[in-house]
Amino acid sequence: MADDDTAARAEAVKNEGNELFKGAHFADALDKYNQAIDLNPEIPTYYCNRAFCHTRMENHGLAIEDAGVALELDKMFAKGYYRRAASYMAMGKYKKALTDYKSLKQLKPNDKDVSNKFKACDKEVKREAFEKAIHTEEGPGQSIAEQIDVDTIKLEESYDGPTPSCPLTHDDALRIAQHLKEQKTLHKKFAYQILLEAKAILTELPTLVDVPVPEGSHINVCGDTHGQFYDLLNIFETFGYPSESNPYLFNGDFVDRGSFSLEVVLLLFCFKVVYPNHLHLSRGNHETLNMNKIYGFEGEVKHKYDQRMFQLFTEIFHCLPLCHVLGNKVIIMHGGLFSRDDVTLADVRKIDRKREPPDEGLMSELLWSDPQPMPGRLPSKRGVGLSFGPDVTADFLQRNGLKLLVRSHEVKDAGYEVEANGKLVTVFSAPNYCDQMGNKGALLCFDSNLDYVAKQFEAVPHPPVRAMAYAGGMGMFGF
């Protein structure tokens, strides 16, 4: 037990952390909570505050651990159940969340908020069980793409938006971009046309795409854009729209969180159709059904179009490649490396990607893993994938004849960060992420020698639609 003076210092440091948290300075707040715990490790509140901070930083695995420690210290500590359940919900682990909400109901039987959270979580458990049963009974069935006949979709006389040609052109894509910028909806006839053409192109691609960077050319590599459409337009207006002479690679997480996700992914698919060999798209952990149900993309597509279009997006996401290699030297993936030491590019090429990712294995690790400063491997701070050290990065690159690993998946204050003795770069292209992080965005411009320059940019204004606006009931869980 800490003496009175130490306990008072711990409480003061915790309060400093709370103020930093309120200002969205989560990394600094985390440091203060760490200090408070070091001074007085027997106070459940400190662990719960740190858990909440981890939740905001999307470190749900660590948040669950901290909430668990708080509950070991005090099994009646309600906030511990709150925090752990919220992180389980954020990971789509509804049954585990429901167990915690049941405990909360016993502790607070008359609390309306607890009752609402319990009901919402119970609904998700039942929905998941129902969908699993239906899928099992019906089998794979006909894909949504095969059911859509664009020619039969009527174009109303009142529609005054873009009417893109077939094949789609650069000018068509620009007109669509302007239409979407004005917060207008592209007619579903043309939206379906673009999606079906993008699916046909992506279906034919391998899991790992080799991208040449010819002498005298370059390629722009962007990280997460997360539904921040106006920041995507700013990237194009600042660094040039995609073209044969100005190629781009977007490294996953086009959707969710930001509330203009449909506009982001629709415009990216437009340019994929126009420039199939010069606009490259990798799958991120948010191009998955579970994440889309939680973080807003499903709700957004249903609000702006319908459920059938969302199902088509899900089919298309299954077709996205998992990896790209630039000029045989630079590997680009959304998350990171593997729990095994012997993985080769040949192993990556063999991954069956046209599905939802499993809970573990190469595909899951590609989408979810993160680097760490210390050598070796540790369990993931997110609760999925793993954390891997600079030695793991160096070994993988050497074994596969590569010189650099580029990944995304994490907010960085400068929009990018160099790690692993220069052998790994994280790039993140959603500035002021979720309208609260204050970070810059960045892209990496690679030349034909596979050297890169990081180019930073600030957030730009967008219409007054808050992040996670379409997340529905999930917004109530505090993440």
Secondary structure as GFF3:
##gff-version 3
##sequence-region A 1 479
A	DSSP	alpha_helix	4	22	.	.	.	ID=ss1
A	DSSP	alpha_helix	26	39	.	.	.	ID=ss2
A	DSSP	alpha_helix	44	56	.	.	.	ID=ss3
A	DSSP	alpha_helix	60	73	.	.	.	ID=ss4
A	DSSP	alpha_helix	78	90	.	.	.	ID=ss5
A	DSSP	alpha_helix	94	107	.	.	.	ID=ss6
A	DSSP	alpha_helix	112	138	.	.	.	ID=ss7
A	DSSP	alpha_helix	144	147	.	.	.	ID=ss8
A	DSSP	three_ten_helix	150	152	.	.	.	ID=ss9
A	DSSP	alpha_helix	170	181	.	.	.	ID=ss10
A	DSSP	alpha_helix	188	203	.	.	.	ID=ss11
A	DSSP	beta_strand	208	211	.	.	.	ID=ss12
A	DSSP	beta_strand	218	222	.	.	.	ID=ss13
A	DSSP	alpha_helix	229	239	.	.	.	ID=ss14
A	DSSP	beta_strand	248	250	.	.	.	ID=ss15
A	DSSP	alpha_helix	261	274	.	.	.	ID=ss16
A	DSSP	beta_strand	279	281	.	.	.	ID=ss17
A	DSSP	alpha_helix	289	295	.	.	.	ID=ss18
A	DSSP	alpha_helix	297	304	.	.	.	ID=ss19
A	DSSP	alpha_helix	307	319	.	.	.	ID=ss20
A	DSSP	beta_strand	323	326	.	.	.	ID=ss21
A	DSSP	beta_strand	330	333	.	.	.	ID=ss22
A	DSSP	alpha_helix	345	349	.	.	.	ID=ss23
A	DSSP	alpha_helix	362	368	.	.	.	ID=ss24
A	DSSP	beta_strand	370	371	.	.	.	ID=ss25
A	DSSP	beta_strand	377	379	.	.	.	ID=ss26
A	DSSP	beta_strand	386	388	.	.	.	ID=ss27
A	DSSP	alpha_helix	390	399	.	.	.	ID=ss28
A	DSSP	beta_strand	404	407	.	.	.	ID=ss29
A	DSSP	beta_strand	416	419	.	.	.	ID=ss30
A	DSSP	three_ten_helix	420	422	.	.	.	ID=ss31
A	DSSP	beta_strand	424	427	.	.	.	ID=ss32
A	DSSP	three_ten_helix	433	435	.	.	.	ID=ss33
A	DSSP	beta_strand	441	447	.	.	.	ID=ss34
A	DSSP	beta_strand	452	457	.	.	.	ID=ss35
A	DSSP	three_ten_helix	472	477	.	.	.	ID=ss36
###
